[in-house]
Amino acid sequence: MKTLQLIARNRLALAGGIILILVVVLALITPLLPLKAPNATDPANKNAFFGESGYLLGSDHLGRDILSRLLWGTRVSLAIGFISAVIAAVVGAAIGIIAGYAGGRTDNLLMRAIDMIMGFPYILLALAIVAALGPGLMNALIAVAAVNVPFFARNIRGVTVGLAHKEFVDAARLAGMSHARIILFEILPNVVPVIVVAASTTVGWMILETAGLSFLGLGSQPPDSDLGSMLGLAKDSLISDPHVSYPPGLMILIIVMSINLLGDGIRDALDPRLRSGALSRPMAATTVERKAPAPEPRESGVLTLTDIETQFHVGKRVFKAVNEVSLHVAPGECLGLIGESGSGKSVTALSVMGLVASPPGVITGGSARYKDEELIGADYGKLRSLRGDRVAYIFQDPLATLHPLYKVGDQLIEAIKVHHGIGRGEARKRAIQLLKDVRIPNAESRIDTYPHEMSGGMRQRVGIAMALANDPDVIIADEPTTALDVTVQAQILSLLSDLRKSRGLAIIFITHDFGVVAQLCDRAAVMYAGRIVEEGTTDQILNNPRHPYTARLMACVPELGEGKRRLEAIPGLPPAVDKLPEGCAFADRCHKVQADCRSGEIPLAKVGNHRARCLHPVERQATEAAQ
Ligand SMILES: Nc1ncnc2c1ncn2[C@@H]1O[C@H](COP(=O)(O)OP(=O)(O)OP(=O)(O)O)[C@@H](O)[C@H]1O
C-alpha cells in the first residue's frame, strides 16, 4: 500500500501507470469492440487516409483496417513483452541466486556461460536463435527472453553474493536449515525487489526487441501482426503513404515510454534509500532555509551554536531532528553532548559544518560561529577551507571513514596537503609525527599499512590523527569510543584529554556514556527529542540532575560496588521527531508529569545552579543545597 502511495506521489510514474493501464484495458477489451476483422482486406480502399472511407486510422496496402490491426497487434506485443520479461526474470534470477549462493566452481561455471552469451551483440544473438528455430512469434519470444537472461543473472548474482555471507544467513545455516530453504526463505525475499525493479525497467526494452524482430520479418507471420510487423509493412510505402506507419510507431512509443516511467517510479519506491533521499545527489553543503535572520550569539566561545534548527524534509513529512540547540565551547574545554540514540546529537554536530546530507536535510534556523565567522549559510568555499582545518571531526567507525584502498599514511598526507601547500616529503614527516602523537607504535612502518591491517583501536587513533592533521581549534568527536573495548576506550580518552591540555583544543564529545563524560568533560548538555533538556558542569549534571530524563537516564547505568541498587529502565520510547507532542517531549515517560507539562513552550531555564527544560524538576540533593 505504502509502495503504491509512493509511486502515485511521483507524477511521471503516475502518468506512465495511468497510460499503461488504459492501453492494457484497451488491449483486453479489443475482442468486445465493434471493430472490423483485422485481416479482412478491402482492395478498393487501399492506403486510405485517417477518417477516409469509414477507416478511423486509415487502411494499409491491402485495405485492412489499421485501427483494428493496431489494437489486435498491441495485444500481441504486450503479451510477448510481458511473457518474455517473466521468463527472463525467472530463469535469470534462478541462475543468479544459485551462482551467488553456491559460489566456487558452480558460480564460475554459470557465470562464464553467461559471459559467453553476453559476448555476442544481443540483436545478433536473437537473430541467430530465430534463424535456428525458424521465424515465428513463439520463437521470437524465446529469443528475446534468452538474450535478456544474462542481465538478470548478473544483477541477481551480485546481490546474492552480498547476502550469502550476511549474519542472518549464517544464523539460518547454524539453525540447520537446508540450502533450498535458505534460498527460498532467507535469500529470495531479499532479492525479489531487485528482480521486480530489473523487470519493470526492462519490459519496455523487450517489447522493442520483439517489435524489432517482427519488423525484420522474423516475429509474427502474415496475416497476423504485432506492432513491429505493422511497422515493417508500412515501411514499404513510407514515401507514398507515410500515415500508415504513424499508428503502430506512436503506439510503440506510448507503451515503452509509459512502462519506463512507471518502472522508474517502482524502482524509486522500492529502494528505501531513494525514498529518504539518501541516494539523491547530496549538495556540497546542507541547504539553509532560515525563517528569521541569524540570531546573535548569547555566549562566547571558539565555537558557539545559537538556536540551531535542523530538519529532514521527506515528501510531505518534516522530521524536526534538532530544535533550538545552543552550545558553546572555549579553547581547552570539553563539552559532553549526551542523549539516547536518535536524540539529535549527530545531526547537531554535522549541522555546524553543513555536513547533513541535503536533500533531505535542511537547516531552518540558528547560527553557528567559529570565532567571529558565521558558518550557517556560509559559502561553500569558506566551509571547505574550515572543514578539517579549523574544525575537525572524529567519527564512530573509522573503518567507514578511512578509504579501504589507500594506505593510512597516504590518507593523512592528503588531509595535510589539502589545507597546506607543503611538499610530499614534509607532509609524510608530519604524518609520522601525528601517528606518534596518537601513540601508534612503530609509526614509521605503520604509516604504510592499509586500514584493514589495523585493529579497531589503532584505526581510531588514525582517525584522531586525521582530525589533528591540521592542528584544528575544535574537534567534534561523535561517539569515537563506542566501538572499542574498555581498555582501548580508556587509552583513547586519556589521549584526547592530553591533546586537549597540550594543544588547547576545544572538544565537543558526543556520547551516551556518562562514565566517559565524567572522565573527560568539563561541562555537559543532555539532549532529548532534538532539544537540550539540561546543561551544566559535569559535576552538576552527574551529581545533581534536575531534569527527570537525566535523572532516569543515570538510574539506568550500573555502578561498580552498587550491586544492590535497582536498575530502572525508562518506560516507553522517545517520540518520533515528525510527530513531536506539544509541551515537554518527555511527558509521556515522566514520573513527575503534570497537566501543565503538556502545553506551550517549556524554556531551558535556570534551575538551582544550572539549567533544565522542566517545570517540575527533581528535588536538588544536599550537595547542591550546600553549594
Ligand atoms: N535522512 C533522514 N531522514 C529522516 N530522519 C532522519 C534522517 N537522518 C536522521 N534522521 C532523524 O534525525 C534524528 C536525529 O538523529 P541523530 O543521528 O542525530 O541521532 P543521535 O542522537 O546522534 O543518535 P545515535 O546515538 O544513534 O547516533 C533521529 O530521530 C533520526 O530518525
The ligand as a Gaussian input file, in Angstrom:
#p B3LYP/6-31G(d) Opt

LIG

0 1
 N       17.802000      11.077000       6.440000
 C       16.949000      11.205000       7.430000
 N       15.634000      11.274000       7.208000
 C       14.755000      11.424000       8.211000
 N       15.103000      11.490000       9.510000
 C       16.397000      11.423000       9.803000
 C       17.404000      11.268000       8.794000
 N       18.621000      11.216000       9.415000
 C       18.374000      11.336000      10.738000
 N       17.055000      11.462000      10.976000
 C       16.400000      11.620000      12.275000
 O       17.051000      12.622000      12.995000
 C       17.024000      12.317000      14.382000
 C       18.389000      12.571000      14.992000
 O       19.330000      11.599000      14.534000
 P       20.843000      11.588000      15.068000
 O       21.604000      10.696000      14.163000
 O       21.340000      12.979000      15.236000
 O       20.712000      10.924000      16.496000
 P       21.845000      10.598000      17.533000
 O       21.397000      11.167000      18.824000
 O       23.169000      11.038000      17.034000
 O       21.756000       9.023000      17.564000
 P       22.918000       7.930000      17.632000
 O       23.403000       7.927000      19.037000
 O       22.204000       6.662000      17.274000
 O       23.953000       8.330000      16.607000
 C       16.567000      10.885000      14.525000
 O       15.258000      10.881000      15.034000
 C       16.569000      10.364000      13.120000
 O       15.492000       9.489000      12.939000

